[in-house]
Amino acid sequence: MASDEKVVNAALDTLEAVYSVVSPAAPLTSSAAGQTPEIDETTTSLDYVLKDAIFQLTAEEVKNSDQVGKLLLAAARSSAYNCNVVSDAVLPIVVERLGSTEVLTLRRELMDVLNYVLSASCDISRKAECLEADKDNLLNIYRLDASVPLDKEYSFLHITRLKGITLLTLMPQFLDKNETSLALQTISRAAIERNEDENVNKEATHLLVQLSQSNPDQVQTTVLPMFFTALCEDMVAVHKIASLLNALGAIGVAASKVLLPILDGLASVITTGSLALSHYVPTITTIRKMIETTAATTNGDTVCPELMTKVVAPLLSWISESPDTGHQNQHSIVVEIAKATAAVFSKLDTETQ
């Protein structure tokens, strides 16, 4: 595959467009109950791509798994029919090999290819029908494997697994409510807990941002309480507090439906005294930055009145009723709350002010 990413992407887009044009309009049919017709030149235009992929997937090691995955994704994304063909051809091989190998590098390569194939089914218009029958196998593939160490050298495998769990969650009507909740808990723990490689935390946070946009209600009920609990734990390191607050800020700014619950929750851990005093300033600073970002958006006029009532007003009441402890950060706390108040007031009409 060409080294220039723009050239590669252009070639993949062209391949997808060609397959879309030549793809049969009819849905995929089986030659017998529960069986997919054999793939050859007479049944599908995907023959070359599939034969090469199957050769790679059945080899002792998968060379260029990223290349194989991208080619399969381009083919699968071209139409609902082709998505079914690709998934039917690839899924049984990957499931069988993952069940029979303990070589971690090979497991990562196979899951990497599988993630590309599954991502094509995240669009309901072309979701592969065969995935439902393999639901248990897929859940087992991406389930946490306690035998895999959390050492930095294995982070690539953990990240690939987290991406797969996210794809299962993003697929329309694939996981039920309880399964989705368990998936969100798994990704949240990866974002919250200490990892030898910070890239695991960062990737988990990135995936939660994606999921907050597609499933804000369950993110609010499942993910946010885990973050607030982690913030209020005893003896939390400063760098962990920064990581948690950055994650909550990214999720809130990306998904408007969880913005207010995040800000409300952060204000609550301060006003109730649940948060350690040393963490007040970074938490209030995060609140202020999120409010300023929100106020600057096109719907800031709509959101700010509620931010005033549920976030800023409780903080103003708290700081006015709190005795001056002489703590070195007291001035910074007052300044940050004042800045947040100013950002909200700038978007309120005269009557509301």
SELO-507239 format. One record per residue (C-alpha): x, y, z. Coordinates in steps of 0.001 Angstrom, whole numbers, plus 500000, padded with zeros to 6 digits. Each point is the difference from the previous one (the first is absolute). Example, Ala and Ser with C-alpha at 12.3 -4.5 7.8 and 13.67 -1.06 7.14 Angstrom:
BEGIN
MARVO      xx      yy      zz
MARVO  512300  495500  507800
MARVO  501370  503440  499340
! end
This chain:
BEGIN
MARVO      xx      yy      zz
MARVO  500000  500000  500000
MARVO  501312  503474  499111
MARVO  501725  501905  502801
MARVO  498256  503298  499237
MARVO  496846  499979  502142
MARVO  498083  502273  497630
MARVO  500729  497691  497081
MARVO  498948  496973  502048
MARVO  496735  501616  501063
MARVO  499240  501085  496432
MARVO  500625  496462  498753
MARVO  497743  498521  502692
MARVO  497243  502509  499206
MARVO  500253  499065  496334
MARVO  499866  496300  500822
MARVO  496912  500552  502152
MARVO  498308  501987  497230
MARVO  500722  497312  497393
MARVO  498688  497221  502240
MARVO  496914  502077  500728
MARVO  499223  500266  496288
MARVO  500525  496317  499190
MARVO  498391  498672  503186
MARVO  496829  497921  499443
MARVO  496833  501690  501208
MARVO  498510  496766  501302
MARVO  500600  498990  503607
MARVO  502414  497200  500758
MARVO  498342  496579  499863
MARVO  501194  496639  501272
MARVO  500233  496815  498002
MARVO  498793  498055  503025
MARVO  498630  500844  503396
MARVO  502657  501778  502059
MARVO  502610  499742  497226
MARVO  501537  502738  497919
MARVO  500603  499283  496324
MARVO  503618  499305  499144
MARVO  501843  503095  498899
MARVO  501531  499926  496559
MARVO  500042  502044  496818
MARVO  496453  498924  499102
MARVO  498406  501234  503243
MARVO  501705  503278  500855
MARVO  502233  502706  498622
MARVO  501876  499939  503318
MARVO  501775  496754  499156
MARVO  503529  501404  499726
MARVO  499862  502022  503221
MARVO  498422  497128  501937
MARVO  502426  497347  498731
MARVO  502978  502152  500972
MARVO  498476  500788  503419
MARVO  499198  496353  500707
MARVO  503533  499011  498998
MARVO  501410  502568  502437
MARVO  497599  499072  502812
MARVO  500805  496305  499780
MARVO  503776  500494  499831
MARVO  502249  499367  502996
MARVO  500139  503742  500574
MARVO  497871  502769  498510
MARVO  502264  502315  498052
MARVO  498794  503554  499494
MARVO  496821  499526  502043
MARVO  499263  503713  499671
MARVO  500149  499763  496202
MARVO  497816  496880  499921
MARVO  497474  501655  502312
MARVO  499780  503207  497982
MARVO  499419  498100  496758
MARVO  497261  497899  501607
MARVO  498414  503126  501485
MARVO  499910  501726  496614
MARVO  498313  496946  498503
MARVO  497551  499503  502882
MARVO  499043  503660  500146
MARVO  499068  500125  496321
MARVO  496559  498400  500445
MARVO  497826  497932  502342
MARVO  500478  496987  497731
MARVO  503783  500297  500027
MARVO  500020  500570  503756
MARVO  498250  496663  500414
MARVO  502379  498251  497592
MARVO  503128  501328  501708
MARVO  498724  499312  503512
MARVO  498826  496489  499110
MARVO  503392  499189  498485
MARVO  502246  501512  502671
MARVO  498190  499555  503312
MARVO  500115  496163  500249
MARVO  503729  499958  499250
MARVO  500851  502655  502576
MARVO  497775  498445  502680
MARVO  501542  496552  499442
MARVO  503588  501261  500059
MARVO  499495  502173  503075
MARVO  498596  496985  501779
MARVO  503020  497866  499173
MARVO  502988  502323  500487
MARVO  501589  501486  503101
MARVO  502631  501982  498100
MARVO  499236  503570  501058
MARVO  501408  501702  496899
MARVO  497891  497762  497758
MARVO  496916  500645  502134
MARVO  500538  503734  499618
MARVO  500408  499708  496225
MARVO  496821  497921  499650
MARVO  497997  502359  502213
MARVO  501355  502940  498060
MARVO  498612  498577  496742
MARVO  496734  499075  501706
MARVO  499606  503577  501276
MARVO  500177  501314  496444
MARVO  497338  497553  498841
MARVO  497703  500766  502949
MARVO  500281  503749  499479
MARVO  498176  499633  496662
MARVO  496973  498647  501894
MARVO  499716  503059  502255
MARVO  497730  501469  497308
MARVO  496538  498474  500381
MARVO  499433  500136  496244
MARVO  502652  497328  499402
MARVO  500342  498122  503294
MARVO  501086  496421  499218
MARVO  497321  497447  500862
MARVO  502482  497304  501046
MARVO  501199  502022  502996
MARVO  496955  499151  502102
MARVO  500759  496280  499793
MARVO  503579  500636  501134
MARVO  499115  502444  502769
MARVO  501220  497739  502823
MARVO  503252  499309  498157
MARVO  500596  503712  499489
MARVO  499300  500798  503656
MARVO  502460  497276  501031
MARVO  502666  501293  497621
MARVO  499940  503478  501517
MARVO  499471  498973  503613
MARVO  502798  500993  502376
MARVO  502670  497316  500048
MARVO  501582  499906  503455
MARVO  502892  497966  498597
MARVO  501212  502989  497964
MARVO  502336  502133  502162
MARVO  499366  503731  500342
MARVO  503648  500702  499188
MARVO  500749  502696  497433
MARVO  501127  497466  497391
MARVO  496479  498538  499890
MARVO  498133  503315  499768
MARVO  499476  499523  496252
MARVO  497834  496965  500734
MARVO  497949  501802  502650
MARVO  499392  502953  497684
MARVO  498887  497725  497150
MARVO  497613  498226  502379
MARVO  498533  503301  501220
MARVO  499400  501080  496398
MARVO  498166  496738  499346
MARVO  497780  500406  503073
MARVO  499153  503507  498789
MARVO  499058  498723  496544
MARVO  497636  497409  501504
MARVO  498396  502801  502013
MARVO  499675  502277  496968
MARVO  498318  497352  497835
MARVO  496256  500732  499853
MARVO  497825  497696  502137
MARVO  502851  497547  500550
MARVO  500624  500137  503754
MARVO  497153  500135  502501
MARVO  499920  502576  502811
MARVO  501862  497852  502518
MARVO  502674  499000  497480
MARVO  500461  503638  499037
MARVO  500355  500953  503652
MARVO  502696  497350  500526
MARVO  501834  501188  496892
MARVO  499930  503604  501218
MARVO  501280  498925  503419
MARVO  502916  498154  498374
MARVO  501005  503008  497895
MARVO  499549  502379  502952
MARVO  502276  497922  502217
MARVO  502660  500122  497295
MARVO  499697  503800  499921
MARVO  500001  500394  503790
MARVO  502391  497401  501381
MARVO  503756  500274  499860
MARVO  501626  498355  496986
MARVO  503674  499512  499320
MARVO  499401  501660  496646
MARVO  498028  503253  500124
MARVO  498955  499383  496404
MARVO  497508  497438  501334
MARVO  498370  502695  502158
MARVO  500002  502469  497125
MARVO  498492  497532  497539
MARVO  497304  498985  502486
MARVO  499121  503673  500515
MARVO  499825  500529  496237
MARVO  497645  497029  499691
MARVO  497783  501326  502802
MARVO  499730  503291  498101
MARVO  498720  498046  496986
MARVO  497526  498048  502094
MARVO  498738  503103  501794
MARVO  498824  501324  496646
MARVO  498157  496823  499015
MARVO  498776  498843  503411
MARVO  499900  503017  502347
MARVO  497357  498605  502362
MARVO  501982  496910  500993
MARVO  503232  501975  500126
MARVO  498283  502273  502513
MARVO  498707  497159  502177
MARVO  502965  497612  499716
MARVO  503167  501946  499198
MARVO  499651  503284  501897
MARVO  499453  498461  503467
MARVO  503216  498010  499560
MARVO  501955  503175  499224
MARVO  498502  501977  502902
MARVO  500761  497141  502403
MARVO  503607  499877  498748
MARVO  500360  503769  500488
MARVO  498936  499729  503640
MARVO  502178  497057  500999
MARVO  502513  500519  502800
MARVO  503574  500873  499116
MARVO  499389  500477  496271
MARVO  503168  501106  498236
MARVO  500017  503420  498336
MARVO  500790  498560  496559
MARVO  497045  497600  500282
MARVO  497652  502854  500924
MARVO  501232  501869  496919
MARVO  499375  496921  497819
MARVO  496467  499509  501382
MARVO  499092  503662  499559
MARVO  501401  500091  496458
MARVO  497906  496958  499113
MARVO  496817  501490  501464
MARVO  500692  503278  498193
MARVO  500458  498232  496659
MARVO  496820  497954  500457
MARVO  497924  502990  501075
MARVO  501101  502285  497176
MARVO  499461  497256  497401
MARVO  496509  498950  501143
MARVO  497551  502739  500934
MARVO  497629  497561  501728
MARVO  502580  499083  502639
MARVO  501499  503484  500380
MARVO  497629  501173  502732
MARVO  500142  496715  501988
MARVO  503816  500215  499979
MARVO  500067  503634  501116
MARVO  497288  499358  502577
MARVO  501928  497001  501327
MARVO  503282  501914  500226
MARVO  498308  502889  501821
MARVO  498364  497510  502359
MARVO  503241  498285  501069
MARVO  501333  503450  500905
MARVO  496977  501427  501813
MARVO  499392  496792  501966
MARVO  503601  499808  501155
MARVO  500526  496617  498335
MARVO  503116  501211  498201
MARVO  503359  500500  501657
MARVO  500781  503699  500525
MARVO  503191  499723  497951
MARVO  497944  499057  496938
MARVO  497545  502917  500137
MARVO  501925  502313  497672
MARVO  500545  497540  497078
MARVO  496369  498853  500275
MARVO  498565  503534  500007
MARVO  502398  500925  497180
MARVO  498609  497086  497962
MARVO  496455  501219  500703
MARVO  500950  503507  498907
MARVO  501632  498822  496767
MARVO  497003  497827  499103
MARVO  497607  502871  500674
MARVO  502070  502427  497908
MARVO  500143  497504  497124
MARVO  496248  499428  500196
MARVO  499188  503719  500223
MARVO  501974  500590  496806
MARVO  497913  497511  497987
MARVO  496973  500900  497900
MARVO  497582  498568  502583
MARVO  501699  501701  502937
MARVO  497007  502304  500514
MARVO  497782  496947  500491
MARVO  502276  498069  502337
MARVO  501358  502768  502231
MARVO  496809  500711  502012
MARVO  499994  496387  501187
MARVO  503736  500115  500675
MARVO  499376  503048  502164
MARVO  497306  498246  502032
MARVO  501594  496560  500413
MARVO  503724  500706  499982
MARVO  501060  503591  500536
MARVO  497386  500980  502612
MARVO  500850  497051  502315
MARVO  503708  500854  499722
MARVO  499339  503675  500798
MARVO  497888  499021  502980
MARVO  502667  497564  501184
MARVO  502878  502484  499762
MARVO  497997  502769  501676
MARVO  499088  497734  502930
MARVO  503432  498390  500330
MARVO  502234  501595  502632
MARVO  503307  501394  498812
MARVO  502357  497253  501113
MARVO  503049  501902  498902
MARVO  500831  497095  497707
MARVO  502565  501008  497388
MARVO  497578  499154  497187
MARVO  497047  501966  501378
MARVO  500629  502942  497671
MARVO  500328  497733  496932
MARVO  496711  498294  500859
MARVO  498170  503345  500189
MARVO  501558  501192  496724
MARVO  499018  496846  498088
MARVO  496403  500159  501242
MARVO  499866  503685  499050
MARVO  501209  499213  496466
MARVO  497392  497245  499633
MARVO  497301  502382  501218
MARVO  501079  502667  497502
MARVO  499923  497500  497110
MARVO  496436  498971  500850
MARVO  498775  503562  500634
MARVO  501282  501098  496609
MARVO  497421  497717  498378
MARVO  497015  500899  502201
MARVO  497436  502583  498945
MARVO  499395  503023  502219
MARVO  496858  498601  501591
MARVO  501659  496696  500961
MARVO  503035  501822  501429
! end
